[in-house]
Amino acid sequence: MTLIVRDFRIEDAASVSAVRRAALPYMVTTPEAIVFAVETANPAKKYRLLIAEKDGEIIGTAHTGIAYDSSEPGQSFVTPHVHPAHRGQGAGALILRTAEEHLAAEGARTVYAWVMDEPESRSFAEKRGYRPTRPAHFQRLDLRGGTLPPLPELPAGVELRTAADFEADPRPIFRADAEATSDEPSDISADFDDYEDWISHTWNNPLLDRELSTVVLVDGEVAAFTAAQSDGGTRYMSGMTGTLRAHRGRGFAKLAKTDSLRRARAAGHAEAFTSNDGDNGPMLAVNKWFGYEICATEVRHVRTLG
């Protein structure tokens, strides 16, 4: 058996997508999105997409880089994914070691990794010096067999739009995303103030379905939104749902998600997925109200380099 780790090549995209989908079936991914992430990565990110190849077959992958938008320097990330049929053959260890060497060379002092909350995965991480910090829950909703709430009558001054309605000027969506994201629980703080970077990596992301992303306006101003991701087939994922501070407690997150989910089902999507930090009680409650069920849990781990 010959096992190597190398950098991603364009022709790897379909195989990398297949590995990720096998390792994390609760995520939405496509070959186009993988190529996009590599080609548009901010230079300050020092981004690498590593490939584990056994006898010419891609069996694992890891995206790794510097948290360049963090307010605290020296933070980095890596998350290896190995195809379930090829675990226990050394691919995860080799790809993780390669990533850590890259991050250390780029000046990283701490590295964060997501680890599935299962004994084998947690043991793998802890044996390599990683300690757990916080959980996050993947959730699934059956769009075909489940029941979605009806769209309520809108209060005076409230209207629903899609992200596609902001294509001429998405800056109001950027401001809403920045405020909502800054209030999300996280180990890595971020200075969310670079509009052009957001355009490059969020607004132009091929997974973002602008037609299914709902925006709630109050008196013409953005009050809440849900960003929908789609694989162009039957899988839908809520990339982010947020309400601006001045409008919280009025049910706008539920309103945005109700509209988006109903239109996703009408468009032929069969499954809806989402993920929430374990400390994000409000969104966990909203998703439970819709009928989402936790299908897996991952735990953020951290290690000090050097």
N, C-alpha and C positions, 0 to 999 in steps of 0.2 A: 504493500500500500504506500503510495506517495501522497503526502499531504503538504500543501503549500498555502501560504497566505500572500495575496497580491492585491494591487489596486484594481478598482472597477474599470471595466471597459464597456463601451456603449453596447456591444453585442451581448453583454451579460444581463441586460435589463429584464428580460422575460424570466430568466432563471432566478434572479434575485427576488423578483416579485413573487414567484412561486414559493421560494423558501420562506419569505416573510409571511405569506398567507398561511402556509402550513404551520409555522411556529406561533403565529398570532392571528388566528382566524377571526378575531373580533375587530381587526383593523381593516381599513379600506386602503388598498394600494394598487397601483398600476405601473407597468413598465415606463410609461410616459412621465409619471410623477417622480420615479426614481432618477431618470435622466435629468429631469428639471432640477431636482435638488442638487445634483452634482454640478451641473453647468451654471447655475445661478448663485452658488454659495458665495457669501461675502468673503473676500480675501482674508479679513481679520479673523474669520472663523477657523482657518487652517483645517478645513473640512477634508476628511478622507472617507471614502466608502471602501471598506476592506472586504475581500472575498476569500473564503476558505474553499479550496478546491482539492478534491480527492480523486486521483486517477482521472483527471480531466473533467470531473463532475462537480458543479458548484453545490456545496452542501451547507454552507454557512455564510453569514455576512455580519458586518457591524458598521454602523455609522458613528463617526467620532469627530470631535472638534473642540474648539475653545468657546466658552460662553462669552462671546465678544461683547454682547449687549448687557452684560451684568454690571451692576454698580460695584461689585467686588472683584478685583482682578485675580487671575490665577485659577479660575474655576473652569471645569471642562466636563465632557460627557462622553460616554461610550455605552452602547447596548448591543451585545452580541446576540445573534439569532442563529440557531443551528436547526436544520431540518430534523423533526422528531425521529425519523428513521435512521439518522446518522449520529445520534448523541452517544457520548461515551467513547468516542474514538480520538479525542484530543483536539478536535477542531475548535471548540469553544475556548480552551486554554491558550492555544496558539494565537488565535485572532485577538483575544483580550490582551495578551502580552505585547503583541505588535502594536496595538492601539495605545497602550500605556507608554510604551517607548516613544511613540510619536508625540503624545501629549506632553510628556516630560521634556522632550527636546524643544517644545514650543513654549515652555515656561509654566505649564500647569502645575499647581500645587495640590489641588483636590480634584477628584474625578467622581462623577455621579453616574450610576447605572440603574436601570430598571430591571428587576428580577422577579420572575413569576413566583407567586406565593405557594410554592410546593416544595416538599423536602429536598428533592434532588437539586433544584435550582438554587435554593437558599444555601444549601451546604456548599455548592460550587463557589458561590460568592464569598461566603464567610471564610472558607479555606484560603482564599486569595486576599484576605485582609479587608474585605468590605463589611461595613456594619449597616444594619437597617435604620432607616430614618422615618419614612412615612408611606402609608399604603395608598393605592388608587384602585378604583373598582371599574372593570369593564361591565357594561350592561347591554342587554339585548331586548328588542321589542319585535314581536311577530306582527308585521304590517298586514299580512294577508289574512291570518286567522284571528288576530286580535281586534279589539274595538277601540276606536279613537273617539275622544270627546268631540261634540259638535263645536263649530266655531261660534263663539258667543256674539251677541249684538255689541257693536263697538260703542264705547262711551263718546260723548260729544268731544270733538277735537282730536280723536284718535283715528288713525288710518294705517292700513297695512300696505307695504310696498315690498319689492324684492330688491336684492343687491344689484340686479341687472338695471334697475331704475337709476342707479348711481354711477353708471359706467362713464358718464361724461365728467364727473367729479366725485371720486370716492372718498374725498377727505373727511366728510362727516362720519363715514363708517370707520375710518382709521381712528378718529378721535374717540369714538365709542369703544372700539376694540382696545385701545390703549388704556382707557380708564377701567374697563371691566377686567382686563388682564392684570392690571397692577394690584387689584384687590383679591386675586386668586391665591389660595395657599400654595406655597412653593418653597423649595430649598434654595433655589437660585433666583435672586432678585434680578429684575431687568429694568433698564432705562428705555422705556418704550417711547422714543421721541423721533425716530428716523423715518419720515414718511416715505422717502424713496426706497429705503430698504424694505419697508412693509409692502409697498407696491410690487417689488421684485419677487418677494418670497411668500407673501400671503395672498394678495389680490390676484396675482397672475398664476398662482398655483393651479395646475390642471385638475386637481381634485376638487377645487372649489366650484360648486354648482351655484352660480349666481341666481339662476331662475328659481331654485328651491330654497335659497337663503332668504328668510323673512326679516324685514326691518319694521319696527313699530315706531310710528311718528306721533308725537303729541304737539299739536299746534305747529306742525311743519318741521319740528326738530326731532332728531333721532333720540328715542328714549330706551329702546331695547332692540336686540337682534338675535338671530340664531344663524350661524354659518354652517351650511350644509356641504358635506363632501359626498362625492358619488364616484363609483367605479365605472359609470356608464352602462351598468347592467342592472342587477337586482339589489345591490348593497348600498346602503345609505348610512352616513355617520354624521353626528353632530360634532363639528370641529370645535365650536365655541358657542356658548349662549351667555349673553350678558345683559345686564340692565344698568343704566347710568344711576349713580347714587341718588340723584334728585327724584328718581321715579321708582325706587324700589318699594316693595310692599303693595304694589297695585296689580299684581298678576300679569305683568307684561311678558315675563319669561314664558309662562304657560301659554299666553296668547300667541307669541311668536312661534313656539314649538308646535302648537296645535295646527296653525296654518301651514307650516313647513311640512309636518308629518302627513297631513291630509293630502297635500299636493304631491308628496313623494309617493304615497300609495297609489294615487291616481296615475302617476307616471310609470307605474309598474314595478316599483321597488318592493321587495319581499321582506327584507330584514332591515331594521334600524339599530345601529350601535351607538354607544357613547361611552365616555370615560370621565370619572370625576375623582378628584382628590378625596381621601377618606375624611378630611376635615371640612369638606364643602357641603355641610348639612343642608343648606337651602336647595342646591341643585339636586342632591341625592333625593330629597323629598319630592321635588318637582318630577323627577324621572320615575320615582315609585308611583306617583299619582297617575302617570301615563300608562303604567303597567310594565315598565322596564324591569327586568330581573337581572341580578348580578350573575354573570356567567364566568367570571374569572377575576382574580385580584393579583396585582403586581405591587412590589414594595421597592421604593427607591432606596438604594444603598450608596454609601459614600466611602471613599478610601483616600488617605493622604499619600501623595506620591513623594518619593525621595526618602 
